[in-house]
Structure formats: C-alpha cells, structure tokens
Amino acid sequence: MQLKNDLILRAARGERTERTPVWLMRQAGRILPEYRAVRSKVSGFIELVETPELAAEVTIQPVDILGVDAAIIFSDILVIPQAMGCPYQMLESKGPWFENTVRSEQELAKLRIADPEEDLGFVLEAIRLTKRGLYGRVPLIGFAGAPWTIFAYMTEGSGSKTFSVARKMLYTNPDFSHRLLRMITESTIRYLQAQVNAGADMVQIFDSWAGILSPEQYREFALPYIQQICQSIVDVPVTVFAKGAFFARADMADLACETIGLDWNMDIAESRELIGEGKTLQGNMDPCLLYADSATIRKETERMLEAFGPVRHIANLGHGLYPDTNPDSVKVFIETVQEFQHDR
Ligand code: CP3
C-alpha cells in the first residue's frame, strides 16, 4: 500500500522533505493512559508483547494520540535471547530478569540460532496487523537490539549499572564472547529480515550499552557485528542508535546504514563533522526537557532543529521517554517539530 506520509523514509535516504519528521523512542508505553488500560487487561508486559492484536493496538496508539510520523512495533529487544533458548521475565519496577545466564561452554551449547517464523511469529503477526491497522498513514519501524547489548543481558542475567560480568567476559574469554556474539548476530539478521518481509518499512538497531565499552572494545566486539547486520538488510533504511558511543562516531560513518541516532550528550555540529554528510542523523533531545514548561520545550526544540538543519534529520529524543512524562508535553515537542519552518 502507498504510504500517505513517508517523510521519515525520505529523510533517511537523504531526500529533501517539506518538514522534519518526528517520532519518539518509547512512544508506545506507560506515558499513555490508553496503553496502561490495555496493559491492565493482561498478566504483564510479556503477555502484551506476545498477543499480536494488543501489541498492534498499542503500536498504533501514539500515531492516533500524539500524531507522530512513524509507528514502532511494540515488542522488546529481549525476545531474541528468548528465541535463542534463554527466556526472560519483566519484573515490576526491577526490569528484565533471566533465570539462566550464558557464561559457560555448556550454557552456550544449549543455545540455538533463532528461527523467526517458529520462535517470533507473534512479532511478525503484530507487524502484519499493525500494517493493516495503520492503513498507510505512517511507516512502521521494526527493531532489534545490537549484538553487544543482547550479549550484555544474556551474560549478566539482568539489567546492571556496570554490566561488569559482561565486560569481564570480553577480557577473560574473548573467543567465547565472539562465538556468542556471532550466534546473536545470525539470529538478529534472520529476525530483522523476517520483520521486513512482514511489512516493517525501516528498522532500528538499539545498542543501549555501547557507552560502557572502551573504543577498542567497541571496534572489536560491537561494530563488526552491527556492520554485518547493516549489510544484510538491503531492502529498507537502517538506523543504528548506539547510546553513549561518542567515541565511535567517526567509525560509524562506515556502517552500511542510512541513519545514526545521537543521544543528548553528543554535540550536533561535532557529530555531523565526525559522521560526515552521508548519513541522516536522528535525535537528540534530552528526555528530561519534557518536564519543563511549554515555552522552554518549544525554545529548546527549535534550537535543536536549527542545529541539525533542514535535511538529513529525523527528530527524536536522545533516549526513550521516561514513564512519568506528561503526554501534553510530548505533544508540544512533536507540534514544535511539525510546525517549524527552516530558512531555506
Ligand atoms: O515505543 C517503543 O519504543 C517500542 C517498544 C520498545 C520497548 N522496549 C517496550 C518496553 C522498544 C523499542 C524497546 C527496546 C528496549 N528494551 C531497549 C533498547 C532501548 C533502550 O531503552 O535503550 C532495552 C535496553 C530494552 C530492555 C528493557 N525493556 C528494559 C531495561 C525494560 C525495563 C525498563 C522499564 O522502563 O521498566 C524494558 C521494559 C519495557 N520495554 C517497557 C516497554 C513499554 C516497560 C514495561 C511495562 O510496560 O511494564
């Protein structure tokens, strides 16, 4: 079906657009009362993710309620460990938790490469239902975690401030680390390709824990695997968002992706200089701006838009929305982007 609003796809490809497109990481979620209503009907987050009709419903909510220029499929990066044989739970107010970690040869031997049709059919079905429900209004973004971030959760077994178990593994058993990273990469390539076949119009790779590696480690254990994924997804634009990887921005210019996501610690002009003109940049407002009054939100958002300029920019936050953000403040951010006229 022909898309009525394809601004984000054109911006990703570097084409001129009438205005800057905007969406927000974690736009579907606890900030919306409508999401909480659907969520309260099921046992928890995981049941919501695994029920395609409901996942599609909450995916479309921010398009209806906030007016964003793209939907992102409601799921989680942790469905990949689950599909590889390492299931997770989402503990209330504690976050992700894995019963079994992957730290030994025996544990590694029990894992399999994910088969998306077999193991992740619920996500693919949610994508098909969302595409039908969106009826071409806006593009649908698919996603997966980057191999390093997934490796960090699988070895650590939960969230962590330091991920010291995961980082220790890179030093004490680099060979084991590479083998696990290769399995995650292969699973992720198959998964993202299946998302595209099911209807995803672009895909984003989230490397949420990029910023805790040294530049050398990022070059050895993260970037080559991200590059393999980028090179395998050829039919739709790919975005790489590596939170905290300010040290890798110049290297990221060589990735076979269209868009690089910036977090709010990254200076916009400096990022453009390091990454060059060949990529679209996405971001990068501090999600905490949305706790400020409307005038401040407008002023800071306009400043961000000026700094990125009229081409090769997709407006977003520098990380996901915090759950206690007021949806009205989110709307001020979105409307400011959509009404902004660049001097051309
Ligand atoms: O709107 C969207 O962005 C799409 C949905 C989405 C979710 N998770 C839903 C979710 C996306 C893209 C993700 C990605 C994700 N999941 C990342 C990468 C992005 C990032 O934030 O860095 C990571 C690291 C995860 C792992 C994860 N999932 C954590 C650490 C948590 C707990 C944190 C929290 O807010 O409680 C989750 C849970 C999660 N994933 C929620 C949502 C809406 C909240 C759970 C709930 O509704 O109870």
Residues whose N, C-alpha, C, O or C-beta is under 5 A from the ligand:
A	BS01	CP3	L24 M25 R26 Q27 A28 G29 R30 F45 I72 I73 F74 S75 D76 I77 G95 P96 F206 S208 G320
